[in-house]
Amino acid sequence: MKEKSTSFDIAYRAGVSQSTVSRALRDSPLVNEATRAKIQAIAKELNYKVDKNASNLRSQHSDTIALLLFEDPTDDDSAINPFFLSMLGSITRACSQKGYDLLVSFQQSSDDWHADFEDSNKADGLILLGYGDYVDYEEKLVKLLDQGTHFVRWGAEVKNLPLISVGCDNYQGGKEMTEHLINKGHKNIAFLGSASMHAPEFFERYKGHCESLTTNGIVVNPQLQYHALYTEEAGYQAATQLISSGEPFDAICAACDLIAIGAIRALQEHNIEIPAQVALVGFDDIAIASFTFPPLTTVKQDTQLAGELLVSTLLSMISGEEVRTTLIPPELVVRKSCGS
């Protein structure tokens, strides 16, 4: 007797994922018309019938949101960027207030997060924090979009994909940190952080930095930009290279506080006084920023509001409401690393 065809058989014939087949057979608008027609034609050819009981079971809500964190290199065993820890608390409170449970996990190496979470009914949607190298990561986001996954990410707005993000206005933050240094009389201002799409948030901060320089009649010097990503060690190495280059500089804009903290160590090892010889500004306002020596001037990202917006945006998306990317205004927090 011939075995009954399954949705996996259809997926194989159509060259798509099983979750895409499920959506196409439910006439979901998340699957484009041509793909939907192809899948339905194959299903008819194979005499495939949708199991209504199983379909209803899959469509049930779990009243759970999955928060997936990217594993970052850290000085402890947490593997969580300190910036995201404060946001984690806000997301947890927001879920609780909405009557949702929160499932916290690291982003797995699995090729199909959707099957791991939403399709398996573990969660109704995903919040993504962190991504490593965005150029490599983008393919995973495209796959989530193709599968119709409900997800919201923290990060910079991405123009070439219909992603829904909540993030800081990094461009404005980059302008404000540099403007503050210029107003303090600094003109040779270095930037420590990636200036490419490998790190879109840092790139936006760098663009804002360059805009502020240009507006104030200062020529952008590419010799004062050094690559660094996310960690104290990266900041230390970038600052060490800057110092060794011999290029004159009187201030540093660091793309994040961890990079700034690494730069502080490098400057102190070379007996460069902060802020008497070199002023320093970070970005994020993580908890330790006010306890560095000297305390770090930085651009604050409102993590409490960010957590609330990530949850409310995702729940609106799950409910079928129209949602859009949101940018949170930055706030410059002035401390002693830029002088009194």
C-alpha positions as CSV (number, residue, x, y, z in Angstrom):
1,M,0.0,0.0,0.0
2,K,1.3,3.4,-1.0
3,E,2.3,5.6,2.0
4,K,0.4,8.8,2.5
5,S,2.1,11.9,1.2
6,T,3.3,14.5,3.8
7,S,4.0,18.2,3.8
8,F,7.7,17.3,3.8
9,D,7.2,15.5,0.5
10,I,5.6,18.7,-0.9
11,A,8.5,20.8,0.5
12,Y,11.0,18.6,-1.2
13,R,9.3,18.8,-4.6
14,A,8.8,22.5,-4.3
15,G,12.3,23.3,-3.0
16,V,11.0,25.2,0.0
17,S,10.8,24.6,3.8
18,Q,8.0,22.6,5.4
19,S,6.8,25.7,7.3
20,T,6.4,27.5,3.9
21,V,4.3,24.6,2.7
22,S,2.1,24.9,5.8
23,R,1.5,28.6,5.2
24,A,0.8,28.1,1.5
25,L,-1.8,25.5,2.2
26,R,-3.5,27.9,4.6
27,D,-3.5,30.6,1.9
28,S,-1.2,32.8,4.0
29,P,-0.3,36.1,2.5
30,L,3.2,35.6,3.9
31,V,3.9,33.3,1.0
32,N,4.1,35.0,-2.4
33,E,1.4,34.1,-4.9
34,A,3.6,32.2,-7.4
35,T,5.1,30.0,-4.6
36,R,1.7,29.4,-3.1
37,A,0.2,28.3,-6.4
38,K,3.1,25.9,-7.1
39,I,2.8,24.3,-3.6
40,Q,-1.0,23.9,-3.9
41,A,-0.6,22.3,-7.3
42,I,1.9,19.8,-6.0
43,A,-0.4,19.1,-3.0
44,K,-3.2,18.4,-5.4
45,E,-1.0,16.1,-7.6
46,L,0.0,14.1,-4.5
47,N,-3.6,14.0,-3.2
48,Y,-2.4,15.6,0.0
49,K,-5.1,16.6,2.5
50,V,-4.5,19.0,5.4
51,D,-5.0,17.4,8.8
52,K,-7.4,19.9,10.3
53,N,-6.8,18.7,13.9
54,A,-3.0,19.0,13.6
55,S,-3.4,22.4,11.9
56,N,-5.6,23.7,14.7
57,L,-3.1,22.5,17.2
58,R,-0.2,24.3,15.5
59,S,-2.2,27.5,15.3
60,Q,-2.7,27.6,19.1
61,H,-0.9,30.4,20.9
62,S,1.7,29.5,23.5
63,D,1.5,32.9,25.2
64,T,5.3,32.8,25.2
65,I,7.9,35.0,23.6
66,A,11.4,33.7,22.9
67,L,14.3,36.0,23.5
68,L,17.3,34.8,21.6
69,L,20.7,36.3,22.5
70,F,23.7,36.1,20.4
71,E,26.7,34.7,22.3
72,D,29.3,37.4,22.7
73,P,32.9,37.0,24.0
74,T,32.9,38.3,27.6
75,D,35.3,38.5,30.6
76,D,33.0,36.2,32.6
77,D,31.1,33.0,31.6
78,S,27.8,34.9,30.8
79,A,28.5,35.2,27.0
80,I,26.1,38.1,27.1
81,N,27.1,41.7,26.2
82,P,26.6,43.7,29.4
83,F,24.5,46.2,27.4
84,F,21.8,43.6,26.8
85,L,21.6,42.6,30.5
86,S,19.7,45.8,31.5
87,M,17.4,45.3,28.4
88,L,16.7,41.7,29.5
89,G,15.2,43.0,32.8
90,S,13.0,45.4,30.9
91,I,11.8,42.8,28.4
92,T,11.0,40.4,31.3
93,R,8.9,43.0,33.0
94,A,7.1,44.0,29.8
95,C,6.2,40.3,29.1
96,S,4.9,39.8,32.6
97,Q,2.7,42.9,32.3
98,K,1.2,41.6,29.1
99,G,0.6,38.1,30.5
100,Y,3.3,36.4,28.5
101,D,6.0,34.1,29.6
102,L,9.6,34.7,28.4
103,L,11.8,31.9,27.1
104,V,15.4,33.0,27.1
105,S,18.0,31.2,25.0
106,F,21.0,31.7,22.9
107,Q,20.7,31.8,19.1
108,Q,21.4,28.3,18.0
109,S,23.5,27.2,15.1
110,S,20.3,25.5,13.7
111,D,19.5,26.6,10.2
112,D,15.8,27.0,11.1
113,W,15.1,29.0,14.2
114,H,11.5,29.1,13.1
115,A,11.1,25.4,13.4
116,D,12.9,25.4,16.7
117,F,10.5,28.0,18.3
118,E,7.4,29.2,16.5
119,D,6.5,26.2,14.4
120,S,7.1,23.9,17.4
121,N,4.7,26.1,19.4
122,K,7.4,26.9,21.9
123,A,6.8,30.6,21.3
124,D,4.5,32.9,19.4
125,G,7.3,35.1,18.2
126,L,11.0,36.0,18.6
127,I,13.0,38.9,19.9
128,L,16.6,38.9,18.6
129,L,19.4,40.7,20.5
130,G,22.9,40.8,18.9
131,Y,24.2,39.2,15.8
132,G,28.0,39.2,15.5
133,D,29.0,40.0,11.9
134,Y,25.9,41.4,10.2
135,V,27.0,40.5,6.7
136,D,27.1,36.8,7.7
137,Y,24.0,37.1,9.8
138,E,21.7,38.7,7.2
139,E,21.1,35.4,5.5
140,K,19.4,34.0,8.7
141,L,17.2,37.1,8.9
142,V,16.2,36.6,5.2
143,K,15.3,33.0,6.0
144,L,13.1,34.1,8.9
145,L,11.3,36.6,6.7
146,D,10.8,33.9,4.0
147,Q,9.3,31.6,6.6
148,G,6.9,34.3,7.8
149,T,8.3,34.2,11.4
150,H,7.0,36.8,13.8
151,F,10.2,38.5,15.0
152,V,11.6,41.9,16.0
153,R,15.2,42.7,16.4
154,W,17.2,45.2,18.3
155,G,19.5,47.1,16.0
156,A,19.9,49.7,13.3
157,E,17.3,50.2,10.6
158,V,18.1,48.0,7.5
159,K,16.9,49.7,4.3
160,N,17.2,46.7,1.9
161,L,15.1,44.2,3.9
162,P,11.5,44.5,5.3
163,L,12.8,44.0,8.9
164,I,11.0,45.4,11.9
165,S,13.6,46.8,14.3
166,V,13.7,48.8,17.5
167,G,17.0,50.7,17.9
168,C,18.7,53.8,18.9
169,D,19.2,56.7,16.5
170,N,22.8,55.8,16.1
171,Y,23.5,58.5,13.5
172,Q,22.3,61.2,15.8
173,G,24.2,59.8,18.7
174,G,27.4,59.8,16.7
175,K,26.8,63.4,15.8
176,E,26.2,64.4,19.4
177,M,29.2,62.7,20.9
178,T,31.5,64.3,18.4
179,E,29.8,67.7,18.6
180,H,30.4,67.6,22.4
181,L,34.2,67.1,21.9
182,I,34.4,69.8,19.3
183,N,32.6,72.2,21.6
184,K,35.3,71.4,24.2
185,G,37.9,72.5,21.7
186,H,39.1,69.2,20.3
187,K,39.8,68.9,16.6
188,N,41.9,65.7,16.1
189,I,39.2,63.2,17.1
190,A,39.8,59.5,16.5
191,F,37.0,57.0,16.1
192,L,37.4,53.4,17.4
193,G,34.8,51.1,15.9
194,S,33.9,49.3,12.7
195,A,33.0,51.6,9.8
196,S,31.3,49.1,7.6
197,M,28.0,47.1,7.2
198,H,29.6,44.3,9.3
199,A,28.4,46.4,12.2
200,P,25.5,48.6,11.1
201,E,25.1,50.4,14.5
202,F,28.7,51.3,14.6
203,F,28.7,52.4,11.0
204,E,25.8,54.8,11.6
205,R,27.7,56.2,14.6
206,Y,30.7,56.7,12.5
207,K,28.6,58.5,9.8
208,G,27.2,60.8,12.4
209,H,30.7,61.4,13.7
210,C,31.9,62.4,10.2
211,E,28.9,64.6,9.6
212,S,29.7,66.5,12.8
213,L,33.3,67.0,11.8
214,T,32.4,68.2,8.3
215,T,29.7,70.6,9.6
216,N,32.3,72.2,11.9
217,G,34.9,72.6,9.1
218,I,37.1,69.7,10.2
219,V,38.4,67.4,7.5
220,V,37.7,63.7,8.1
221,N,41.0,61.9,8.6
222,P,40.7,58.2,7.7
223,Q,44.0,57.6,9.6
224,L,42.1,58.3,12.8
225,Q,39.5,55.5,12.4
226,Y,40.5,52.1,13.8
227,H,38.4,48.9,13.5
228,A,37.0,47.5,16.8
229,L,34.0,45.3,17.6
230,Y,32.2,45.1,20.9
231,T,34.8,44.1,23.5
232,E,37.3,45.7,25.9
233,E,40.1,43.8,24.2
234,A,39.2,45.2,20.8
235,G,39.2,48.7,22.2
236,Y,42.5,48.1,23.9
237,Q,44.1,46.9,20.6
238,A,42.6,49.7,18.5
239,A,43.7,52.4,20.9
240,T,47.2,50.8,21.1
241,Q,47.4,50.9,17.3
242,L,46.2,54.5,17.3
243,I,48.9,55.5,19.8
244,S,51.6,53.7,18.0
245,S,50.7,55.3,14.6
246,G,52.1,58.6,15.6
247,E,49.0,60.4,14.2
248,P,48.2,63.3,16.5
249,F,44.9,63.0,18.3
250,D,43.3,64.9,21.3
251,A,40.1,63.0,21.7
252,I,38.5,59.6,21.0
253,C,35.0,58.6,20.1
254,A,34.5,54.9,21.0
255,A,31.6,53.1,19.2
256,C,30.6,51.4,22.5
257,D,31.5,51.6,26.2
258,L,33.4,48.3,26.2
259,I,35.7,49.7,23.5
260,A,36.1,52.9,25.5
261,I,37.0,50.9,28.6
262,G,39.7,49.0,26.6
263,A,40.9,52.4,25.3
264,I,41.2,53.8,28.9
265,R,43.6,50.9,29.7
266,A,45.7,51.5,26.6
267,L,45.9,55.3,27.3
268,Q,46.9,54.7,30.9
269,E,49.6,52.2,30.1
270,H,51.1,54.8,27.8
271,N,50.9,57.5,30.5
272,I,48.4,59.6,28.5
273,E,46.2,61.5,30.9
274,I,42.4,61.5,30.5
275,P,41.0,64.1,29.9
276,A,44.0,66.4,30.3
277,Q,45.7,65.0,27.2
278,V,43.0,63.0,25.5
279,A,39.2,63.2,26.0
280,L,37.1,60.1,25.6
281,V,33.4,59.4,24.9
282,G,31.7,56.1,24.8
283,F,28.3,54.8,23.6
284,D,25.6,52.8,25.5
285,D,25.9,53.9,29.2
286,I,26.3,50.4,30.6
287,A,26.4,50.2,34.4
288,I,30.2,50.2,34.7
289,A,30.5,53.4,32.7
290,S,30.1,55.7,35.7
291,F,32.7,53.7,37.7
292,T,35.6,53.8,35.3
293,F,38.5,56.1,36.1
294,P,37.7,58.7,35.2
295,P,34.0,58.2,34.9
296,L,33.0,57.8,31.2
297,T,31.1,60.4,29.2
298,T,28.8,58.4,27.0
299,V,25.7,58.3,24.8
300,K,22.9,56.6,26.7
301,Q,20.5,54.2,25.0
302,D,17.2,53.9,26.9
303,T,17.2,50.2,27.6
304,Q,14.0,50.3,29.6
305,L,12.0,51.9,26.8
306,A,13.8,49.6,24.3
307,G,12.6,46.5,26.1
308,E,9.0,47.8,26.3
309,L,9.0,48.6,22.6
310,L,10.4,45.3,21.6
311,V,7.7,43.4,23.4
312,S,4.8,45.7,22.4
313,T,5.9,45.7,18.7
314,L,6.2,42.0,18.6
315,L,2.8,41.4,20.2
316,S,1.2,43.9,17.8
317,M,2.8,42.0,14.9
318,I,1.5,38.6,16.2
319,S,-2.0,40.2,16.4
320,G,-1.8,41.1,12.8
321,E,-1.5,44.9,13.3
322,E,0.7,47.1,11.2
323,V,4.1,47.8,12.8
324,R,7.1,49.8,11.9
325,T,10.7,50.3,12.8
326,T,11.2,52.6,15.8
327,L,14.3,54.7,16.6
328,I,14.9,55.8,20.2
329,P,16.5,59.3,20.7
330,P,20.0,59.1,22.2
331,E,21.0,61.1,25.3
332,L,24.5,62.4,26.0
333,V,25.6,61.7,29.6
334,V,28.5,64.0,30.5
335,R,31.1,62.7,33.0
336,K,34.7,63.5,33.8
337,S,36.4,61.7,30.8
338,C,35.8,64.8,28.8
339,G,36.8,67.3,31.5
340,S,34.8,69.3,33.8
